Amino acid sequence: MKLTRLASAALAAALIGLAAPHAFADQAPLASAESKAAAHRAASAPATLDTLSRFFARDGKVALKAAAPHIEGDAVPVYALSPQFVAGKAGAPVAQLEYLASTAVSSDGQKASLWTVQQGSAWTVVNIATGDDESRYAAAGAAKLPGGTVFQEPQINGWYVEKGDKVLPLDEDAVKAIGANGTTLAAYQKRVSKAYGDKLPGSAYDRSGKAGGYAETAEETRAQAAQAAAVVGDDTPLTAVSAVAGAGALLALGLTGTAALRRRRRPGGQA
C-alpha cells in the first residue's frame, strides 16, 4: 500500500512586468447541478458510509457501530488558485474547479469532508478530510459576496471570495495576505505572481518535489500511509486513484486500497 502526495501541477508564473494590464474573467466555470447530485450520491453510498464509520471511530471518540454517519447538505464545488491566472493569461479566471466536497457528520458531532472527482462517467470519493472547511467557507463567501467564487490559495491555506474586481478574505491567512478589506483582482494577481514566480511546472522547485510547500520526508509519508491503513483497513471502497490535479498542491492522494487522511494545514505551516 502506498500513499502519495502529488506535487502541484502549477503554482505560479514568472513576474509579469508588462506595460498593459491583463483582463481576467469574472467567474470560474460552475459545477453543474447534475455533477453535484452525482457527487452527493457517491458520498452517501452505503460502502462510503461504512468507511466513514471507521474514520470517525479511529481515535475511540465514538464506537464503530454507534458512529452512524450521514451526509449533511449538498455537495459544494471547491476551487483553487488557477495557474493560468497566476501566469497572467488574459481571460483566465482566478480559480479552477478541483473537486466537489460533501460534509459528513457522525452521531457525536464529528465532521469530515469527502472529496469527489469525476473519473470517466462516474463520480468517485477519493479522499476523506477532517473538518468541514469546504462547506463552511462556501457559506461564508456566499454571505459576504453573494454570487462570488469562493476559492483557496493552498500555499498559505488562505480562503477568499471573488466577484468582479473584488477579492475579499474569508480567513486569517487571507487577511494577512491581502488585508481585512480585501483588494482588487489585478492587485491580487500581481501578489500571487510575485509570490510563486519561480514555481512553474518543470522548475527546479517543482522537480524537487516541494511544490506547494508540502514537501515531506519519506518517514512522514510512510507514517501517514500506516495511519490511513489503520483507520479504514484494506477493504475500503475508496480504491480509485485520485485524478485530482491542478494548482496549489491540493494534497490529491493516490489511493491504492486505503482512504487517505488529509491533514488540515494550520496557520504558520503546521499540519
C-alpha positions as CSV (number, residue, x, y, z in Angstrom):
1,M,0.0,0.0,0.0
2,K,1.4,3.4,-1.0
3,L,0.3,6.9,0.0
4,T,1.5,9.6,-2.2
5,R,1.2,13.4,-2.1
6,L,1.1,14.7,-5.7
7,A,3.1,17.8,-6.5
8,S,1.2,20.8,-7.6
9,A,0.6,20.9,-11.4
10,A,1.3,24.6,-11.3
11,L,1.8,27.2,-8.6
12,A,2.6,30.4,-10.3
13,A,4.3,32.2,-13.2
14,A,7.2,34.4,-13.7
15,L,6.8,38.1,-12.7
16,I,4.7,39.7,-15.5
17,G,6.3,43.1,-15.9
18,L,4.2,44.0,-18.9
19,A,3.1,47.6,-19.5
20,A,-0.5,46.9,-20.3
21,P,-2.7,45.2,-17.6
22,H,-4.4,41.9,-18.3
23,A,-8.2,41.4,-18.3
24,F,-9.3,38.5,-16.3
25,A,-12.5,36.5,-16.3
26,D,-15.1,37.5,-13.7
27,Q,-16.1,33.9,-12.8
28,A,-14.7,30.4,-12.6
29,P,-16.6,27.7,-14.5
30,L,-19.5,26.5,-12.5
31,A,-20.2,22.9,-11.3
32,S,-23.5,21.6,-12.8
33,A,-26.5,20.5,-10.8
34,E,-26.0,17.0,-12.2
35,S,-22.4,16.9,-11.0
36,K,-23.4,18.0,-7.5
37,A,-26.1,15.4,-7.3
38,A,-23.8,12.6,-8.6
39,A,-21.2,13.7,-6.0
40,H,-23.7,13.6,-3.2
41,R,-24.8,10.1,-4.3
42,A,-21.2,8.9,-4.2
43,A,-20.7,10.4,-0.8
44,S,-23.8,8.8,0.7
45,A,-23.4,5.4,-0.8
46,P,-23.6,2.6,1.8
47,A,-20.0,1.5,1.3
48,T,-18.8,5.1,1.8
49,L,-20.8,5.4,5.0
50,D,-19.2,2.2,6.3
51,T,-15.8,3.7,5.7
52,L,-16.8,6.9,7.4
53,S,-17.8,4.9,10.5
54,R,-14.3,3.6,10.7
55,F,-12.9,7.0,10.1
56,F,-14.9,8.6,12.9
57,A,-14.2,5.7,15.3
58,R,-10.4,5.8,14.6
59,D,-9.5,7.6,17.8
60,G,-12.1,5.9,20.0
61,K,-14.2,9.0,20.2
62,V,-17.3,7.1,19.2
63,A,-17.9,3.3,18.9
64,L,-17.8,1.9,15.4
65,K,-21.4,0.7,15.5
66,A,-22.6,4.0,17.0
67,A,-20.9,6.4,14.6
68,A,-24.0,6.4,12.3
69,P,-22.6,9.0,9.8
70,H,-24.8,10.9,7.4
71,I,-24.2,13.4,4.7
72,E,-25.3,16.9,5.6
73,G,-26.4,19.4,2.9
74,D,-25.4,19.5,-0.8
75,A,-22.0,18.9,-2.3
76,V,-20.1,22.1,-2.8
77,P,-17.6,22.9,-5.6
78,V,-14.1,23.6,-4.4
79,Y,-12.0,26.0,-6.4
80,A,-8.3,26.6,-6.1
81,L,-6.0,29.3,-7.4
82,S,-5.6,28.9,-11.2
83,P,-2.1,28.6,-12.7
84,Q,-3.3,30.5,-15.8
85,F,-4.5,33.4,-13.6
86,V,-1.2,33.4,-11.8
87,A,0.6,33.4,-15.1
88,G,-1.3,36.5,-16.2
89,K,-3.1,34.8,-19.1
90,A,-5.7,37.1,-20.5
91,G,-9.3,35.9,-19.7
92,A,-8.2,33.4,-17.1
93,P,-10.5,33.1,-14.1
94,V,-8.9,33.5,-10.7
95,A,-9.6,29.9,-9.7
96,Q,-10.4,26.5,-11.3
97,L,-12.7,23.7,-10.1
98,E,-10.7,21.0,-8.3
99,Y,-13.3,18.7,-6.7
100,L,-16.7,18.6,-5.1
101,A,-16.9,18.2,-1.3
102,S,-19.7,16.7,0.8
103,T,-19.8,17.1,4.6
104,A,-20.3,14.0,6.7
105,V,-21.4,14.2,10.3
106,S,-21.2,11.4,12.9
107,S,-23.6,10.8,15.8
108,D,-21.2,12.5,18.2
109,G,-20.9,15.6,16.1
110,Q,-17.6,14.9,14.4
111,K,-17.3,16.3,10.8
112,A,-15.4,15.2,7.8
113,S,-15.2,16.3,4.2
114,L,-15.5,13.8,1.3
115,W,-13.7,14.8,-1.9
116,T,-15.3,13.5,-5.1
117,V,-13.9,13.8,-8.6
118,Q,-15.2,12.6,-11.9
119,Q,-13.4,9.6,-13.3
120,G,-14.8,8.6,-16.7
121,S,-18.6,8.8,-16.4
122,A,-18.7,8.2,-12.6
123,W,-18.1,10.4,-9.6
124,T,-15.9,8.8,-7.1
125,V,-14.9,9.6,-3.5
126,V,-11.1,9.9,-3.4
127,N,-10.3,11.4,0.0
128,I,-11.6,11.9,3.5
129,A,-10.5,15.1,5.3
130,T,-11.2,16.0,8.9
131,G,-13.5,19.0,9.5
132,D,-15.8,20.9,7.2
133,D,-13.7,23.7,5.8
134,E,-15.1,23.5,2.3
135,S,-18.7,23.9,3.2
136,R,-18.1,26.5,5.9
137,Y,-16.1,28.8,3.6
138,A,-18.6,28.3,0.7
139,A,-21.3,29.5,3.1
140,A,-19.2,32.4,4.4
141,G,-18.3,33.5,0.9
142,A,-21.9,33.4,-0.3
143,A,-22.9,35.6,2.7
144,K,-20.0,38.1,2.3
145,L,-20.2,38.5,-1.5
146,P,-23.3,36.9,-3.0
147,G,-22.7,35.3,-6.3
148,G,-19.0,35.3,-6.0
149,T,-16.5,32.5,-6.4
150,V,-15.1,31.0,-3.2
151,F,-11.5,29.7,-3.7
152,Q,-8.5,28.6,-1.8
153,E,-4.8,29.6,-2.1
154,P,-3.4,26.3,-0.8
155,Q,0.1,27.6,-0.5
156,I,-0.9,29.7,2.5
157,N,-4.2,27.9,3.3
158,G,-6.0,31.2,2.5
159,W,-9.7,31.3,1.6
160,Y,-11.2,34.1,-0.4
161,V,-14.3,35.1,-2.3
162,E,-14.0,36.9,-5.6
163,K,-16.6,38.8,-7.7
164,G,-16.0,41.3,-10.4
165,D,-12.9,43.3,-9.4
166,K,-13.2,42.4,-5.7
167,V,-11.2,39.8,-3.8
168,L,-12.2,39.5,-0.1
169,P,-10.6,37.4,2.6
170,L,-12.5,34.7,4.5
171,D,-9.9,33.5,7.0
172,E,-6.9,34.8,9.0
173,D,-4.4,33.6,6.4
174,A,-6.2,35.5,3.7
175,V,-6.4,38.7,5.8
176,K,-2.6,38.5,6.4
177,A,-2.2,38.2,2.6
178,I,-4.5,41.0,1.3
179,G,-5.8,42.9,4.3
180,A,-9.1,42.8,6.1
181,N,-10.8,45.0,3.4
182,G,-9.6,42.9,0.5
183,T,-8.0,44.0,-2.7
184,T,-8.6,44.3,-6.4
185,L,-8.4,41.3,-8.7
186,A,-5.5,42.9,-10.6
187,A,-3.6,43.6,-7.3
188,Y,-4.2,40.0,-6.2
189,Q,-2.8,38.7,-9.4
190,K,0.3,40.7,-9.0
191,R,0.8,39.4,-5.5
192,V,0.5,35.7,-6.4
193,S,2.6,36.1,-9.5
194,K,5.4,37.6,-7.4
195,A,5.0,35.0,-4.6
196,Y,5.1,32.0,-6.9
197,G,7.0,33.2,-9.9
198,D,9.8,30.6,-9.6
199,K,7.5,27.6,-9.0
200,L,6.2,26.8,-12.5
201,P,5.8,23.2,-13.7
202,G,9.2,22.0,-14.7
203,S,11.1,24.4,-12.5
204,A,13.8,23.3,-10.1
205,Y,11.4,23.9,-7.2
206,D,8.8,21.7,-8.9
207,R,11.3,18.9,-9.7
208,S,12.5,18.9,-6.1
209,G,9.0,17.7,-5.0
210,K,8.4,20.7,-2.8
211,A,5.7,22.3,-5.0
212,G,3.1,23.9,-2.8
213,G,5.3,23.8,0.3
214,Y,4.0,20.4,1.2
215,A,7.3,18.5,0.8
216,E,7.8,15.8,3.4
217,T,10.2,13.1,4.3
218,A,9.9,9.5,3.4
219,E,9.4,8.7,7.1
220,E,6.4,11.1,7.3
221,T,4.9,9.6,4.1
222,R,5.2,6.1,5.5
223,A,3.7,7.1,8.8
224,Q,0.7,8.7,7.2
225,A,0.2,5.6,5.0
226,A,0.2,3.4,8.0
227,Q,-2.2,5.7,9.8
228,A,-4.6,5.6,6.8
229,A,-4.5,1.9,6.6
230,A,-5.1,1.5,10.3
231,V,-8.2,3.8,10.1
232,V,-10.0,2.2,7.2
233,G,-8.4,-1.2,6.7
234,D,-7.6,-2.7,3.3
235,D,-11.2,-3.4,2.2
236,T,-12.2,0.2,1.9
237,P,-14.4,1.1,-1.1
238,L,-12.3,4.2,-1.7
239,T,-9.9,2.5,-4.1
240,A,-9.8,4.9,-7.0
241,V,-6.6,6.6,-7.9
242,S,-7.2,10.3,-7.5
243,A,-7.5,12.2,-10.7
244,V,-7.4,15.5,-9.0
245,A,-4.6,17.7,-10.2
246,G,-4.1,21.4,-10.6
247,A,-2.7,24.4,-8.8
248,G,-1.6,24.7,-5.3
249,A,-0.7,21.2,-4.0
250,L,-4.2,20.3,-3.0
251,L,-2.9,17.1,-1.5
252,A,-4.6,14.9,-4.0
253,L,-3.7,11.4,-2.8
254,G,-3.1,8.3,-4.9
255,L,-5.2,5.7,-3.2
256,T,-4.5,2.0,-3.5
257,G,-6.7,0.2,-1.1
258,T,-6.9,2.8,1.6
259,A,-8.8,6.0,2.2
260,A,-6.4,8.9,2.8
261,L,-6.3,11.1,5.8
262,R,-5.7,14.6,4.7
263,R,-4.1,16.8,7.4
264,R,-5.6,20.3,7.5
265,R,-2.8,22.7,7.2
266,R,-2.7,25.2,10.0
267,P,-1.5,28.8,10.0
268,G,2.2,29.0,10.1
269,G,2.6,25.9,8.1
270,Q,1.6,23.5,10.8
271,A,-0.5,20.5,9.8
